Amino acid sequence: MPINIPNDLPAKTVLNSEQVFVMTEERYSHQDIRPLNLLFLNLMPKKINTEIQYMRKLSNTPLQVNITLLRVDDHVSKNTPQSHMDTFYKDFDEIKDLRFDGMIVTGAALDQTEFKDVTYWTKLKQILLWASKNVTSTLFSCWGVAAALKVFYDIDIIFREDKLSGIYDINLSREIDTLTRGFDDVFKAPISRYCDFPLDLIAKKTDINVLASSDEIGLYLGVSPDRRQVYVSGHPEYDVDTLKQEYERDMAAGKNPIIPVHYFPNNDPQNEPLCSWRGHASLLFANWLNYYVYQETPFDLYKKK
């Protein structure tokens, strides 16, 4: 949340230069406040687990957020009771005439599937194009990033031979941005994906501003110039044992997966992992909700500009 200070206080100039959001008395006296309306497009198979993970992060803010759950189609999930989907999830036709302050598009367990083979690709593309005009800021995660890069920049998905899985060191860019306010110069993040986001490709074919990355994983965090799209190529929402569950699932399926790197103590899957990314994950979602959504969205979403 911003701090409210006198209009001409000298500290205002310094704080603004550091991307600290300050609100002058004049603006404070005229601001309108209402709950934020957030759309949550859940593409993950274990939808209830994913809901809990994201809601936990989104609740770490003094802002009131109203959540609308969205499904991309009426596919019957193997991992989520149909009664849950029918009770809590909306179809796109039910919300397409509405506008939202923010939207989250999760990853998807599609491994090495081409976009043309994704059964709901046409509908997903329709939703993302709609969101670009009807949502103040959309945050894409993991495979959701690949989908957005295809829709907005016509970049085909790039697959890896081996899965990137583990906890990776991420380097913060030198550019000051409110989205990474409070981040350490190097921080840790869970990665679990078969797709690649090379920095040279991002620089060549997009206008995305890269805020965090590493040589090993490429793009981790990037934003469009208008801040309407935020790209997060990892899973900051993951619980401490999520990578463990994925590893055990793949072992049971005979996929012979690599042990998630920098995750199990002594690289031994018999040891219980420790969470080393919780703080930065909370900061990321809090900063996005505050600076990219709350401070940017109009009080009246339906008022013509």
TORKOL-4160 file (C-alpha; in steps of 0.2 Angstrom, whole numbers, padded with zeros to 4 digits, m for minus):
305
<pt num="1" X="0000" Y="0000" Z="0000"/>
<pt num="2" X="0006" Y="0018" Z="m0003"/>
<pt num="3" X="0011" Y="0030" Z="0011"/>
<pt num="4" X="0002" Y="0047" Z="0012"/>
<pt num="5" X="0013" Y="0062" Z="0014"/>
<pt num="6" X="0012" Y="0081" Z="0013"/>
<pt num="7" X="0012" Y="0087" Z="m0005"/>
<pt num="8" X="0029" Y="0096" Z="m0004"/>
<pt num="9" X="0038" Y="0085" Z="0008"/>
<pt num="10" X="0057" Y="0084" Z="0001"/>
<pt num="11" X="0057" Y="0065" Z="0004"/>
<pt num="12" X="0044" Y="0063" Z="m0010"/>
<pt num="13" X="0057" Y="0066" Z="m0024"/>
<pt num="14" X="0069" Y="0053" Z="m0016"/>
<pt num="15" X="0056" Y="0040" Z="m0013"/>
<pt num="16" X="0049" Y="0042" Z="m0031"/>
<pt num="17" X="0066" Y="0040" Z="m0038"/>
<pt num="18" X="0067" Y="0023" Z="m0029"/>
<pt num="19" X="0050" Y="0018" Z="m0036"/>
<pt num="20" X="0042" Y="0019" Z="m0018"/>
<pt num="21" X="0024" Y="0023" Z="m0021"/>
<pt num="22" X="0019" Y="0039" Z="m0011"/>
<pt num="23" X="0002" Y="0047" Z="m0012"/>
<pt num="24" X="0001" Y="0066" Z="m0009"/>
<pt num="25" X="m0013" Y="0073" Z="0002"/>
<pt num="26" X="m0021" Y="0080" Z="m0014"/>
<pt num="27" X="m0023" Y="0063" Z="m0022"/>
<pt num="28" X="m0027" Y="0054" Z="m0006"/>
<pt num="29" X="m0042" Y="0066" Z="m0003"/>
<pt num="30" X="m0049" Y="0062" Z="m0020"/>
<pt num="31" X="m0046" Y="0043" Z="m0021"/>
<pt num="32" X="m0060" Y="0030" Z="m0022"/>
<pt num="33" X="m0058" Y="0013" Z="m0015"/>
<pt num="34" X="m0067" Y="m0003" Z="m0019"/>
<pt num="35" X="m0062" Y="m0022" Z="m0019"/>
<pt num="36" X="m0052" Y="m0028" Z="m0033"/>
<pt num="37" X="m0060" Y="m0041" Z="m0045"/>
<pt num="38" X="m0048" Y="m0054" Z="m0050"/>
<pt num="39" X="m0051" Y="m0068" Z="m0063"/>
<pt num="40" X="m0042" Y="m0084" Z="m0061"/>
<pt num="41" X="m0040" Y="m0096" Z="m0076"/>
<pt num="42" X="m0035" Y="m0112" Z="m0069"/>
<pt num="43" X="m0027" Y="m0124" Z="m0082"/>
<pt num="44" X="m0018" Y="m0135" Z="m0069"/>
<pt num="45" X="m0025" Y="m0153" Z="m0067"/>
<pt num="46" X="m0026" Y="m0153" Z="m0048"/>
<pt num="47" X="m0037" Y="m0138" Z="m0047"/>
<pt num="48" X="m0041" Y="m0137" Z="m0029"/>
<pt num="49" X="m0022" Y="m0138" Z="m0024"/>
<pt num="50" X="m0018" Y="m0124" Z="m0036"/>
<pt num="51" X="m0032" Y="m0114" Z="m0030"/>
<pt num="52" X="m0026" Y="m0115" Z="m0012"/>
<pt num="53" X="m0008" Y="m0111" Z="m0017"/>
<pt num="54" X="m0012" Y="m0095" Z="m0027"/>
<pt num="55" X="m0025" Y="m0089" Z="m0014"/>
<pt num="56" X="m0013" Y="m0091" Z="0000"/>
<pt num="57" X="m0001" Y="m0079" Z="m0010"/>
<pt num="58" X="m0015" Y="m0067" Z="m0015"/>
<pt num="59" X="m0021" Y="m0066" Z="0003"/>
<pt num="60" X="m0005" Y="m0058" Z="0009"/>
<pt num="61" X="m0010" Y="m0040" Z="0006"/>
<pt num="62" X="m0022" Y="m0028" Z="0015"/>
<pt num="63" X="m0032" Y="m0026" Z="m0002"/>
<pt num="64" X="m0049" Y="m0035" Z="m0003"/>
<pt num="65" X="m0049" Y="m0046" Z="m0018"/>
<pt num="66" X="m0064" Y="m0054" Z="m0025"/>
<pt num="67" X="m0060" Y="m0070" Z="m0035"/>
<pt num="68" X="m0069" Y="m0077" Z="m0050"/>
<pt num="69" X="m0064" Y="m0095" Z="m0055"/>
<pt num="70" X="m0064" Y="m0098" Z="m0074"/>
<pt num="71" X="m0062" Y="m0114" Z="m0084"/>
<pt num="72" X="m0057" Y="m0114" Z="m0102"/>
<pt num="73" X="m0069" Y="m0128" Z="m0107"/>
<pt num="74" X="m0081" Y="m0141" Z="m0100"/>
<pt num="75" X="m0068" Y="m0155" Z="m0101"/>
<pt num="76" X="m0071" Y="m0168" Z="m0086"/>
<pt num="77" X="m0055" Y="m0167" Z="m0075"/>
<pt num="78" X="m0048" Y="m0183" Z="m0069"/>
<pt num="79" X="m0040" Y="m0174" Z="m0053"/>
<pt num="80" X="m0055" Y="m0163" Z="m0048"/>
<pt num="81" X="m0073" Y="m0168" Z="m0043"/>
<pt num="82" X="m0085" Y="m0162" Z="m0057"/>
<pt num="83" X="m0096" Y="m0156" Z="m0043"/>
<pt num="84" X="m0082" Y="m0144" Z="m0038"/>
<pt num="85" X="m0080" Y="m0137" Z="m0056"/>
<pt num="86" X="m0099" Y="m0135" Z="m0058"/>
<pt num="87" X="m0101" Y="m0126" Z="m0042"/>
<pt num="88" X="m0087" Y="m0114" Z="m0042"/>
<pt num="89" X="m0081" Y="m0112" Z="m0060"/>
<pt num="90" X="m0088" Y="m0100" Z="m0073"/>
<pt num="91" X="m0088" Y="m0103" Z="m0092"/>
<pt num="92" X="m0081" Y="m0089" Z="m0103"/>
<pt num="93" X="m0098" Y="m0085" Z="m0110"/>
<pt num="94" X="m0104" Y="m0081" Z="m0092"/>
<pt num="95" X="m0090" Y="m0068" Z="m0090"/>
<pt num="96" X="m0086" Y="m0061" Z="m0107"/>
<pt num="97" X="m0096" Y="m0046" Z="m0105"/>
<pt num="98" X="m0088" Y="m0041" Z="m0089"/>
<pt num="99" X="m0071" Y="m0032" Z="m0085"/>
<pt num="100" X="m0059" Y="m0036" Z="m0072"/>
<pt num="101" X="m0045" Y="m0028" Z="m0063"/>
<pt num="102" X="m0033" Y="m0042" Z="m0063"/>
<pt num="103" X="m0031" Y="m0060" Z="m0070"/>
<pt num="104" X="m0020" Y="m0075" Z="m0067"/>
<pt num="105" X="m0017" Y="m0088" Z="m0080"/>
<pt num="106" X="m0009" Y="m0103" Z="m0072"/>
<pt num="107" X="0003" Y="m0116" Z="m0080"/>
<pt num="108" X="m0003" Y="m0132" Z="m0088"/>
<pt num="109" X="0003" Y="m0150" Z="m0087"/>
<pt num="110" X="0005" Y="m0152" Z="m0106"/>
<pt num="111" X="0024" Y="m0157" Z="m0106"/>
<pt num="112" X="0029" Y="m0157" Z="m0124"/>
<pt num="113" X="0012" Y="m0154" Z="m0132"/>
<pt num="114" X="0012" Y="m0142" Z="m0147"/>
<pt num="115" X="m0001" Y="m0128" Z="m0147"/>
<pt num="116" X="m0011" Y="m0136" Z="m0162"/>
<pt num="117" X="m0013" Y="m0152" Z="m0152"/>
<pt num="118" X="m0020" Y="m0143" Z="m0136"/>
<pt num="119" X="m0039" Y="m0147" Z="m0137"/>
<pt num="120" X="m0044" Y="m0130" Z="m0129"/>
<pt num="121" X="m0031" Y="m0119" Z="m0139"/>
<pt num="122" X="m0044" Y="m0109" Z="m0149"/>
<pt num="123" X="m0054" Y="m0105" Z="m0134"/>
<pt num="124" X="m0039" Y="m0100" Z="m0124"/>
<pt num="125" X="m0033" Y="m0089" Z="m0138"/>
<pt num="126" X="m0050" Y="m0081" Z="m0138"/>
<pt num="127" X="m0049" Y="m0078" Z="m0119"/>
<pt num="128" X="m0031" Y="m0071" Z="m0119"/>
<pt num="129" X="m0036" Y="m0058" Z="m0133"/>
<pt num="130" X="m0052" Y="m0053" Z="m0123"/>
<pt num="131" X="m0041" Y="m0051" Z="m0107"/>
<pt num="132" X="m0029" Y="m0039" Z="m0116"/>
<pt num="133" X="m0044" Y="m0027" Z="m0118"/>
<pt num="134" X="m0055" Y="m0031" Z="m0103"/>
<pt num="135" X="m0042" Y="m0034" Z="m0089"/>
<pt num="136" X="m0030" Y="m0021" Z="m0082"/>
<pt num="137" X="m0016" Y="m0033" Z="m0079"/>
<pt num="138" X="m0014" Y="m0051" Z="m0082"/>
<pt num="139" X="m0001" Y="m0062" Z="m0074"/>
<pt num="140" X="0005" Y="m0078" Z="m0084"/>
<pt num="141" X="0013" Y="m0093" Z="m0076"/>
<pt num="142" X="0025" Y="m0106" Z="m0083"/>
<pt num="143" X="0016" Y="m0114" Z="m0098"/>
<pt num="144" X="0004" Y="m0099" Z="m0098"/>
<pt num="145" X="0019" Y="m0088" Z="m0103"/>
<pt num="146" X="0022" Y="m0099" Z="m0118"/>
<pt num="147" X="0004" Y="m0097" Z="m0123"/>
<pt num="148" X="0004" Y="m0078" Z="m0121"/>
<pt num="149" X="0020" Y="m0077" Z="m0131"/>
<pt num="150" X="0012" Y="m0086" Z="m0145"/>
<pt num="151" X="m0004" Y="m0076" Z="m0144"/>
<pt num="152" X="0004" Y="m0059" Z="m0143"/>
<pt num="153" X="0021" Y="m0061" Z="m0151"/>
<pt num="154" X="0018" Y="m0076" Z="m0163"/>
<pt num="155" X="0032" Y="m0086" Z="m0154"/>
<pt num="156" X="0031" Y="m0104" Z="m0156"/>
<pt num="157" X="0034" Y="m0115" Z="m0140"/>
<pt num="158" X="0052" Y="m0121" Z="m0138"/>
<pt num="159" X="0054" Y="m0138" Z="m0130"/>
<pt num="160" X="0069" Y="m0145" Z="m0120"/>
<pt num="161" X="0074" Y="m0163" Z="m0121"/>
<pt num="162" X="0075" Y="m0163" Z="m0102"/>
<pt num="163" X="0064" Y="m0155" Z="m0089"/>
<pt num="164" X="0069" Y="m0140" Z="m0080"/>
<pt num="165" X="0065" Y="m0145" Z="m0062"/>
<pt num="166" X="0071" Y="m0138" Z="m0045"/>
<pt num="167" X="0075" Y="m0122" Z="m0036"/>
<pt num="168" X="0086" Y="m0110" Z="m0046"/>
<pt num="169" X="0095" Y="m0094" Z="m0042"/>
<pt num="170" X="0087" Y="m0079" Z="m0051"/>
<pt num="171" X="0096" Y="m0063" Z="m0055"/>
<pt num="172" X="0087" Y="m0047" Z="m0053"/>
<pt num="173" X="0090" Y="m0034" Z="m0067"/>
<pt num="174" X="0097" Y="m0017" Z="m0063"/>
<pt num="175" X="0082" Y="m0008" Z="m0068"/>
<pt num="176" X="0071" Y="m0002" Z="m0054"/>
<pt num="177" X="0053" Y="m0008" Z="m0055"/>
<pt num="178" X="0039" Y="m0008" Z="m0043"/>
<pt num="179" X="0035" Y="m0026" Z="m0047"/>
<pt num="180" X="0052" Y="m0031" Z="m0039"/>
<pt num="181" X="0052" Y="m0019" Z="m0025"/>
<pt num="182" X="0060" Y="m0027" Z="m0010"/>
<pt num="183" X="0068" Y="m0041" Z="m0020"/>
<pt num="184" X="0086" Y="m0047" Z="m0016"/>
<pt num="185" X="0099" Y="m0046" Z="m0030"/>
<pt num="186" X="0098" Y="m0065" Z="m0031"/>
<pt num="187" X="0083" Y="m0074" Z="m0026"/>
<pt num="188" X="0077" Y="m0092" Z="m0027"/>
<pt num="189" X="0062" Y="m0099" Z="m0037"/>
<pt num="190" X="0054" Y="m0116" Z="m0041"/>
<pt num="191" X="0055" Y="m0120" Z="m0060"/>
<pt num="192" X="0046" Y="m0135" Z="m0067"/>
<pt num="193" X="0044" Y="m0135" Z="m0086"/>
<pt num="194" X="0049" Y="m0143" Z="m0103"/>
<pt num="195" X="0048" Y="m0126" Z="m0112"/>
<pt num="196" X="0062" Y="m0113" Z="m0114"/>
<pt num="197" X="0062" Y="m0095" Z="m0114"/>
<pt num="198" X="0079" Y="m0089" Z="m0121"/>
<pt num="199" X="0084" Y="m0071" Z="m0117"/>
<pt num="200" X="0090" Y="m0068" Z="m0135"/>
<pt num="201" X="0074" Y="m0073" Z="m0142"/>
<pt num="202" X="0064" Y="m0062" Z="m0130"/>
<pt num="203" X="0075" Y="m0047" Z="m0134"/>
<pt num="204" X="0074" Y="m0050" Z="m0153"/>
<pt num="205" X="0055" Y="m0054" Z="m0155"/>
<pt num="206" X="0047" Y="m0045" Z="m0141"/>
<pt num="207" X="0046" Y="m0028" Z="m0132"/>
<pt num="208" X="0045" Y="m0037" Z="m0115"/>
<pt num="209" X="0056" Y="m0029" Z="m0101"/>
<pt num="210" X="0065" Y="m0042" Z="m0093"/>
<pt num="211" X="0066" Y="m0039" Z="m0074"/>
<pt num="212" X="0074" Y="m0056" Z="m0068"/>
<pt num="213" X="0082" Y="m0070" Z="m0077"/>
<pt num="214" X="0097" Y="m0082" Z="m0076"/>
<pt num="215" X="0109" Y="m0090" Z="m0089"/>
<pt num="216" X="0102" Y="m0107" Z="m0084"/>
<pt num="217" X="0083" Y="m0104" Z="m0086"/>
<pt num="218" X="0082" Y="m0089" Z="m0097"/>
<pt num="219" X="0068" Y="m0077" Z="m0094"/>
<pt num="220" X="0060" Y="m0078" Z="m0076"/>
<pt num="221" X="0051" Y="m0062" Z="m0074"/>
<pt num="222" X="0046" Y="m0050" Z="m0088"/>
<pt num="223" X="0033" Y="m0036" Z="m0091"/>
<pt num="224" X="0025" Y="m0028" Z="m0107"/>
<pt num="225" X="0028" Y="m0010" Z="m0109"/>
<pt num="226" X="0011" Y="m0005" Z="m0104"/>
<pt num="227" X="0011" Y="m0017" Z="m0089"/>
<pt num="228" X="m0004" Y="m0026" Z="m0095"/>
<pt num="229" X="0005" Y="m0043" Z="m0096"/>
<pt num="230" X="0017" Y="m0050" Z="m0083"/>
<pt num="231" X="0027" Y="m0066" Z="m0087"/>
<pt num="232" X="0032" Y="m0077" Z="m0074"/>
<pt num="233" X="0041" Y="m0093" Z="m0081"/>
<pt num="234" X="0041" Y="m0102" Z="m0064"/>
<pt num="235" X="0030" Y="m0108" Z="m0050"/>
<pt num="236" X="0032" Y="m0096" Z="m0036"/>
<pt num="237" X="0015" Y="m0102" Z="m0029"/>
<pt num="238" X="0022" Y="m0119" Z="m0026"/>
<pt num="239" X="0021" Y="m0127" Z="m0009"/>
<pt num="240" X="0037" Y="m0134" Z="m0001"/>
<pt num="241" X="0032" Y="m0152" Z="m0007"/>
<pt num="242" X="0025" Y="m0149" Z="m0024"/>
<pt num="243" X="0041" Y="m0153" Z="m0034"/>
<pt num="244" X="0043" Y="m0168" Z="m0023"/>
<pt num="245" X="0025" Y="m0174" Z="m0028"/>
<pt num="246" X="0029" Y="m0171" Z="m0046"/>
<pt num="247" X="0045" Y="m0181" Z="m0045"/>
<pt num="248" X="0037" Y="m0196" Z="m0036"/>
<pt num="249" X="0023" Y="m0195" Z="m0049"/>
<pt num="250" X="0035" Y="m0196" Z="m0064"/>
<pt num="251" X="0045" Y="m0210" Z="m0055"/>
<pt num="252" X="0030" Y="m0220" Z="m0053"/>
<pt num="253" X="0025" Y="m0217" Z="m0071"/>
<pt num="254" X="0042" Y="m0224" Z="m0077"/>
<pt num="255" X="0048" Y="m0208" Z="m0084"/>
<pt num="256" X="0065" Y="m0209" Z="m0075"/>
<pt num="257" X="0065" Y="m0190" Z="m0071"/>
<pt num="258" X="0080" Y="m0180" Z="m0065"/>
<pt num="259" X="0081" Y="m0176" Z="m0046"/>
<pt num="260" X="0075" Y="m0158" Z="m0044"/>
<pt num="261" X="0091" Y="m0148" Z="m0042"/>
<pt num="262" X="0095" Y="m0138" Z="m0026"/>
<pt num="263" X="0079" Y="m0145" Z="m0018"/>
<pt num="264" X="0082" Y="m0160" Z="m0008"/>
<pt num="265" X="0095" Y="m0158" Z="0006"/>
<pt num="266" X="0111" Y="m0167" Z="0000"/>
<pt num="267" X="0102" Y="m0171" Z="m0016"/>
<pt num="268" X="0093" Y="m0185" Z="m0008"/>
<pt num="269" X="0075" Y="m0188" Z="m0011"/>
<pt num="270" X="0073" Y="m0197" Z="0005"/>
<pt num="271" X="0076" Y="m0180" Z="0014"/>
<pt num="272" X="0062" Y="m0168" Z="0016"/>
<pt num="273" X="0064" Y="m0152" Z="0006"/>
<pt num="274" X="0065" Y="m0134" Z="0014"/>
<pt num="275" X="0056" Y="m0119" Z="0007"/>
<pt num="276" X="0068" Y="m0106" Z="0001"/>
<pt num="277" X="0057" Y="m0095" Z="m0010"/>
<pt num="278" X="0042" Y="m0091" Z="0001"/>
<pt num="279" X="0047" Y="m0073" Z="0004"/>
<pt num="280" X="0050" Y="m0068" Z="m0014"/>
<pt num="281" X="0034" Y="m0076" Z="m0020"/>
<pt num="282" X="0024" Y="m0066" Z="m0007"/>
<pt num="283" X="0032" Y="m0050" Z="m0013"/>
<pt num="284" X="0029" Y="m0054" Z="m0031"/>
<pt num="285" X="0010" Y="m0056" Z="m0029"/>
<pt num="286" X="0009" Y="m0042" Z="m0017"/>
<pt num="287" X="0018" Y="m0030" Z="m0028"/>
<pt num="288" X="0008" Y="m0035" Z="m0043"/>
<pt num="289" X="m0008" Y="m0033" Z="m0034"/>
<pt num="290" X="m0003" Y="m0016" Z="m0027"/>
<pt num="291" X="0007" Y="m0008" Z="m0041"/>
<pt num="292" X="0001" Y="m0016" Z="m0057"/>
<pt num="293" X="m0017" Y="m0019" Z="m0053"/>
<pt num="294" X="m0024" Y="m0008" Z="m0038"/>
<pt num="295" X="m0014" Y="0008" Z="m0043"/>
<pt num="296" X="m0018" Y="0006" Z="m0062"/>
<pt num="297" X="m0036" Y="0000" Z="m0063"/>
<pt num="298" X="m0050" Y="0013" Z="m0064"/>
<pt num="299" X="m0062" Y="0015" Z="m0051"/>
<pt num="300" X="m0076" Y="0012" Z="m0063"/>
<pt num="301" X="m0071" Y="m0002" Z="m0075"/>
<pt num="302" X="m0085" Y="0002" Z="m0087"/>
<pt num="303" X="m0082" Y="0020" Z="m0089"/>
<pt num="304" X="m0077" Y="0025" Z="m0106"/>
<pt num="305" X="m0059" Y="0032" Z="m0108"/>
